[in-house]
């Protein structure tokens, strides 16, 4: 098999080889190339020791932060390339990183320490593909398999558990039986992994094309660091709108959501509070009153714990809070909804509502999709002139009211809210003159 190596990578490999050492492109870039994908990064491994690599490449355009772990980073034509010496890892006392590394001259020994066979691949033009553990065959058969003993691999680095799920979700590969069993058995190791690393892998898992299968088969893994999910699993809804339990519904909503961090997180957490909001009426029908509001609070706490950024948290919680709104379809109600969620978030809210409907009772789907379509059409009509229906875009401001002699902050806020409601209700045009006149009438009436 021939793999096209980028010119810069080939030049670096050639330079190292001409100095009497081995060098290969290694890991994910070879996996992706075999699959016909475009690699994002090209890593290089070599038999040269770090000091020898520095001597070969020179001291300019070199970053040496990873030197003690055997990695030299070279800047070549404005691109960065990592070159790492063949190594074997020492003891992993924290289930995350080896306490030490030992440099070796053997490519096979280096590849033997890697996580999965599909990543334990190396290539250069002289030797071709170096595959000691069946990685090419596993790519062909769409299998994720640990190199060597899977329990050992995961106990070395617990994050590999989530990496396996991310690869499965992204590539659509099934996880080999022994590797899968080791994932379930060792999921507790994720308690030792930092929130930042955990959430990075989680985002990759839920954003994958095959997320539904992974989230269904490995929900116990997610429950280790998001225990709130556990109550959702198998929780029957006893409602004509739903034919799935809460977790099955959730993963279907995720799979129908647009790709992207915000959309997929909102789908993941949109029904997180349903179990605690459940009630059964006298007809045996289940209800979940208040679950969007409580869900937004609960999702906020979870995402804070996972150390997601505030901007992401705020937007996801807003989508959760309003995901179940079902207004009567008319311009006024759409204007009210716009005032609450913002023009910039309206389409994402509709996308979440559509994905939510796709994960419910298919017998009721067409009606729900038609409602979403009508809401969107009215939204487009109402915002065609750039109107946003909020205080920021109101044609009259607090300073204007101060100029009219109103100085008390509470009164200013009360008048602005009254004027905004008039615009939303369609009783007032969002024009300065009309709003000023209405404000004067309001003030006069208040005085009387």
Residue pairs with C-beta under 8 A, 6 or more apart in sequence:
1 34
1 128
1 129
1 136
2 128
3 25
3 30
3 33
3 34
3 123
3 129
4 33
5 13
5 25
5 42
5 123
5 124
5 125
6 42
8 76
8 77
8 79
8 81
9 25
9 42
9 44
9 81
10 125
11 76
12 23
12 44
12 57
12 74
12 76
12 81
12 83
13 23
13 24
13 25
13 44
13 124
13 125
15 56
15 57
16 22
16 23
16 44
16 46
16 48
16 53
16 56
16 57
16 83
17 23
17 124
17 126
19 48
19 52
19 56
21 46
21 47
21 48
21 52
21 56
22 46
22 47
22 86
22 105
22 107
23 44
23 45
23 46
23 47
23 48
23 83
23 124
24 44
24 45
24 46
24 107
24 122
24 123
24 124
24 127
24 130
25 42
25 43
25 44
25 122
25 123
25 124
26 43
26 44
26 45
26 111
26 121
26 122
26 123
27 43
27 114
27 119
27 120
27 121
27 122
28 39
28 41
28 43
28 119
29 39
29 41
29 42
29 43
30 121
30 122
30 123
30 129
31 118
31 119
31 121
31 135
31 139
32 38
32 39
32 40
33 39
33 123
34 121
34 136
34 139
35 139
35 171
41 82
42 81
43 81
43 82
43 83
43 84
44 81
44 82
44 83
44 84
45 83
45 84
45 85
45 86
45 107
45 110
45 122
46 53
46 83
46 84
46 85
46 86
47 85
47 86
47 105
47 106
47 107
48 56
48 85
49 70
49 85
49 103
50 64
50 67
50 70
50 71
50 72
50 85
50 103
53 72
53 83
53 85
54 62
54 64
54 72
57 72
57 74
57 83
61 74
61 75
61 76
62 72
62 73
62 74
62 75
63 72
63 73
63 74
63 75
63 80
64 72
64 73
65 73
66 72
66 73
66 82
66 84
69 84
69 87
69 101
70 84
70 85
70 87
70 101
70 103
71 82
71 83
71 84
71 85
72 82
72 83
72 84
73 80
73 81
73 82
73 83
74 80
74 81
74 83
85 103
86 103
86 104
86 105
86 106
86 107
86 109
86 110
87 101
87 102
87 103
87 104
87 110
87 113
88 101
88 102
88 104
88 109
88 110
88 112
88 113
89 98
89 100
89 101
89 102
89 113
89 156
90 98
90 99
90 100
90 101
90 102
91 98
91 99
91 100
92 98
92 99
92 155
92 156
92 157
93 99
94 192
95 155
95 156
95 157
95 158
95 189
95 192
95 193
96 157
96 158
96 159
96 192
96 193
97 157
98 156
104 110
107 122
107 130
108 132
111 120
111 121
111 122
111 130
111 132
111 133
111 147
112 120
112 132
112 133
112 147
112 148
113 147
114 120
114 147
115 146
115 147
115 153
115 157
115 160
115 163
115 164
116 135
116 138
116 144
116 145
116 146
116 147
116 160
116 163
116 164
116 167
116 179
117 133
117 134
117 135
117 138
117 145
117 146
117 147
118 135
118 138
118 139
118 144
118 145
118 167
118 173
119 135
120 131
120 132
120 133
120 135
120 147
121 129
121 130
121 131
121 135
121 136
122 129
122 130
123 129
123 130
129 136
133 147
133 148
134 145
138 144
138 145
138 173
138 176
142 171
142 172
142 173
142 174
143 173
143 174
143 175
143 176
144 164
144 167
144 168
144 173
144 174
144 175
144 176
144 179
145 175
145 176
145 178
145 179
146 153
146 154
146 160
146 176
146 178
146 179
146 182
147 153
150 178
150 179
150 181
150 182
150 183
151 182
151 185
151 186
153 160
153 182
154 160
154 161
154 182
154 183
154 186
154 189
155 186
155 189
158 186
158 189
158 190
158 192
158 193
159 190
159 193
159 197
159 198
159 201
161 183
161 186
161 187
161 189
161 190
161 221
162 190
162 193
162 198
162 201
162 202
162 205
162 221
163 201
164 175
164 179
164 183
165 175
165 183
165 201
165 205
165 214
165 218
165 221
166 201
166 204
166 205
166 208
167 173
168 174
168 175
168 208
168 210
168 213
168 214
169 204
169 205
169 206
169 207
169 208
169 209
169 210
169 211
169 213
169 214
169 215
170 204
170 208
170 209
170 210
171 210
172 209
172 210
175 183
180 217
183 218
183 221
184 218
184 220
184 221
187 220
187 221
187 224
188 224
190 198
190 221
190 224
190 225
191 224
191 225
193 225
195 225
195 305
195 306
195 307
196 307
198 225
198 306
199 306
199 307
199 308
202 222
202 225
202 306
203 261
203 264
203 265
205 211
205 214
205 215
206 215
206 254
206 264
206 265
206 267
206 268
207 259
207 260
207 261
207 264
208 214
211 251
211 254
211 255
211 264
212 251
212 252
212 254
212 255
215 222
215 250
215 251
215 254
216 248
216 251
219 229
219 233
219 247
222 229
223 229
223 230
223 233
225 306
226 302
226 306
228 272
228 298
228 302
229 247
229 272
231 275
231 276
232 245
232 246
232 247
232 250
232 271
232 272
232 274
232 275
233 245
233 246
233 247
234 245
234 247
235 245
235 246
235 247
235 274
235 275
235 278
236 245
236 286
237 244
237 245
237 246
237 249
237 274
237 286
237 288
238 280
238 284
238 285
238 286
239 285
239 286
239 287
240 285
240 361
240 364
241 360
241 361
241 364
242 249
242 360
242 361
243 360
243 361
243 362
244 252
244 359
244 360
246 271
246 274
246 275
249 271
249 359
249 360
250 267
250 268
250 270
250 271
250 359
252 358
252 359
253 267
253 270
253 352
253 355
253 356
253 358
253 359
254 264
254 267
254 268
254 355
256 267
256 354
256 355
256 358
256 359
257 263
257 264
257 266
257 267
257 351
257 352
257 355
258 351
261 312
262 312
262 315
262 316
262 319
262 348
263 348
263 351
263 352
263 355
265 299
265 303
265 308
265 312
265 316
266 316
266 319
266 320
266 323
266 348
266 352
267 352
267 355
267 356
269 295
269 298
269 299
269 302
269 303
269 316
269 320
270 292
270 295
270 319
270 320
270 323
270 352
270 356
271 288
271 291
271 295
272 295
272 298
272 299
272 302
272 320
273 290
273 291
273 292
273 294
273 295
273 297
273 298
274 288
274 291
274 295
276 294
277 288
277 289
277 290
277 291
277 294
278 286
278 287
278 288
279 286
279 287
279 288
279 289
280 286
280 287
281 287
291 324
292 320
292 321
292 322
292 323
292 324
292 325
293 321
295 320
295 321
296 317
296 318
296 320
296 321
297 317
299 313
299 316
299 317
299 320
300 313
300 317
303 312
303 313
303 316
303 317
304 313
315 345
318 341
318 345
319 341
319 345
319 348
319 349
319 352
322 337
322 340
322 341
322 349
323 349
323 352
323 353
323 356
324 356
325 337
326 371
327 333
327 334
327 336
327 337
327 375
329 371
329 374
329 375
329 378
330 378
331 378
331 381
331 382
331 426
332 424
332 425
332 426
334 375
334 378
334 379
334 382
335 382
335 389
335 423
335 424
335 426
336 389
336 424
337 346
337 375
338 346
338 379
338 382
338 383
338 388
338 389
338 390
339 389
339 390
339 420
339 424
341 349
342 388
342 390
343 383
343 388
346 376
346 379
347 376
350 372
350 375
350 376
350 379
353 368
353 372
354 369
354 372
357 364
357 365
357 368
357 369
357 372
358 365
360 368
382 389
387 393
387 430
389 420
389 423
389 424
390 420
391 416
391 417
391 420
393 430
394 416
394 419
394 420
394 423
394 430
394 435
395 430
395 431
395 432
395 435
396 416
396 419
396 432
396 435
396 436
396 439
398 412
398 413
398 416
400 432
400 436
401 412
401 415
401 416
401 439
402 412
404 436
404 439
404 440
404 443
406 412
406 415
406 443
415 439
415 442
415 443
418 442
419 428
419 435
419 438
419 439
419 442
422 428
422 438
423 429
423 430
423 435
428 434
428 435
428 438
